[in-house]
Amino acid sequence: MVNKISTRTLRNRYVFTAVFAAMIAVSGFIIIPLPGIPVPLVLKNLFIVLSGTILGSFYGAVAVFIFIIAGILGIPLFVLPGVAVFSTPLGGYIIGYFFASLIAGLICGLPKTSEKKVTALFLIRLIIASFLGFIVILICGVLYMMRLNSMSFIAAFSAGALPYLIGDFIKLLISIPLALKLRPIAARYINE
């Protein structure tokens, strides 16, 4: 028997998706310099991963897709306007955003209200989902940089991943308790 989703729940899913797309867009403007590290901490990929771990694969990926389409259409969300960003190494990270949210969401699934009590199994799934989300963004960025600039993997990794590892590790540590706290809240509205 197929479960029918109520109009209210479906509307809430769309609202949460739009809110996450907006949070991803705004988070790109939040830059936190870290002492002794040349690359500042940007919160965008934190919200990318959270979109998947909190909303699940479909709605998390749609939130990221909305963000990407808005940037392509000319809303100043990227360093360069529109599709021009894909002529730079940043294009690889943007592609990675979509897959990171999708993969994190596939691992975590749609949130359930029963998740108020955290099990060890779910905590492990969440840690893996978050970790893979951040890794996918970096891998896509490095591979795109290799192809775009005809670089070796080591050179692309040194330029496109290594400087971000400390910041991404900090965001990983932040994303797990946030997702644990927010998934049961989201579940009340987006899952019947």
Buried (B, 14 or more C-beta within 10 A) or exposed (E): EEEEBEEEBEEBBEEBBEEBBBBBBEBBEEEEEEEEEEEEBBBBBBBBBBBBBBBBBBBBBBBBBBBBEBBBEEEEBBEBBEEEBBEBBBBBBBBBBBBBBBBBBBBBBBBEBEBEEEEEEBEEBBBBBBBBBBBBBBBBBBBBBBEBEEBEEEBBBEBBBBEBBBBBEBBBEBBBEBBBEBBBBBBEBBBE
